């Protein structure tokens, strides 16, 4: 009689183990995929863009085309715009002489105003704010000489 009790207890333990293993295996099959982190990524990217004040930081080169007689005045205009916004600009003539490259370093919050002013000609620009953020960005202006 005692051995029947031992067999029944062993059988009960084996059944409990089998049910437990099947239960755990079925739970793991329901959630095999990784969680979708794309909404979190999009939200963080949007928040960073909002904080930086620009939605496309990849646009860092502006191209202009001028007549050879207007090249020096256009270089002076771009340097003036950078200075007016609290930055600076330096120029370098290409070896072929067909383009002039200017590198402007301006406050990040003035980036859009600078690009708009360079591409659209003279327009009202806000004065540089002396208490502005010290974060600077670089914008390259390529001036191509038309023949």
Secondary structure, DSSP 4 states (H G I P E B T S, - for coil): -HHHHHHHHHHHHHHHHHHHHHHHHHHHHHT-SPP--HHHHHHHHHHHHHHHT-S-TT--EEEEEEEGGGHHHHHHHHHHHHHHTT-EEEEEE-SSSSEEEEEEEEEGGGHHHHHHHHHH-S---PPPPTTS-S-EEEEEEEEEEE-
